Amino acid sequence: MDADLRFDRLEAKLDKLADAMVKLASIDTKIDGLLTHNNTQDSRLNKHSEEIDAHSIKLAVVAKSSGANEWFVRLLIAALVSGVAYMLRG
């Protein structure tokens, strides 16, 4: 009788241990999924970062060339105004 009671307690503890193992397995599966998702997000973020870097380089090149174009337009306007002033001098 005493042995049956001990076996019942031991069986209950084994059942709790089995339930805990099932929970651990499901948590492990969830963690694996989260790690996969995290790696996917990291790779996407790296791709976007590389694209942003490429755009910033292009923007720097365009800004440099537009600065030269701006000075050319300023010189052209100054020449036109000087020409008109010379013609109106008269």
C-alpha positions in Angstrom: 0.0 0.0 0.0 2.8 2.4 0.9 4.6 1.4 -2.3 1.5 2.1 -4.4 1.3 5.6 -2.9 5.0 6.2 -3.6 4.6 4.9 -7.2 1.6 7.3 -7.7 3.6 10.3 -6.5 6.5 9.2 -8.7 4.2 8.8 -11.7 2.7 12.3 -11.1 6.2 13.8 -11.0 7.1 12.0 -14.2 3.9 13.3 -15.8 4.9 16.9 -14.8 8.3 16.3 -16.2 6.9 15.1 -19.5 4.6 18.1 -19.7 7.6 20.4 -19.0 9.6 18.7 -21.8 6.7 19.2 -24.2 6.6 22.9 -23.3 10.4 23.2 -23.7 10.2 21.6 -27.1 7.4 24.0 -28.2 9.4 27.0 -26.9 12.5 25.8 -28.7 10.5 25.6 -31.9 9.2 29.1 -31.4 12.7 30.4 -30.7 14.0 28.8 -33.9 11.2 30.5 -35.8 12.1 33.8 -34.2 15.7 33.4 -35.0 14.9 32.7 -38.7 12.7 35.7 -38.8 15.3 37.9 -37.2 18.0 36.7 -39.7 15.6 37.5 -42.5 14.9 41.0 -41.1 18.7 41.6 -40.7 19.4 40.6 -44.3 16.6 42.9 -45.6 17.9 45.8 -43.4 21.4 45.3 -44.7 20.0 45.3 -48.3 18.2 48.6 -47.6 21.3 50.1 -46.0 23.4 49.3 -49.0 20.8 50.9 -51.3 20.7 54.0 -49.1 24.6 54.2 -49.2 24.5 53.9 -53.0 21.9 56.7 -53.2 23.9 58.9 -51.0 27.0 58.5 -53.2 24.9 59.3 -56.3 23.5 62.4 -54.5 27.0 63.6 -53.7 28.0 63.3 -57.3 24.8 65.1 -58.5 25.3 67.9 -55.9 28.9 68.4 -57.1 27.9 68.6 -60.8 24.9 70.8 -60.0 27.2 73.2 -58.2 29.3 73.5 -61.4 26.2 74.0 -63.4 24.9 76.7 -61.1 28.1 78.7 -61.5 27.9 78.3 -65.3 24.3 79.7 -65.2 25.4 82.5 -63.0 28.2 83.5 -65.4 25.8 83.2 -68.3 23.3 85.6 -66.6 26.1 88.0 -65.7 27.2 88.0 -69.3 23.7 88.6 -70.6 23.1 91.4 -68.1 26.5 92.9 -69.1 25.7 92.6 -72.7 22.3 94.3 -72.3 23.9 97.1 -70.2 26.5 97.6 -72.9 23.9 97.7 -75.6 21.7 100.2 -73.6 24.7 102.3 -72.8 24.4 103.6 -76.2 
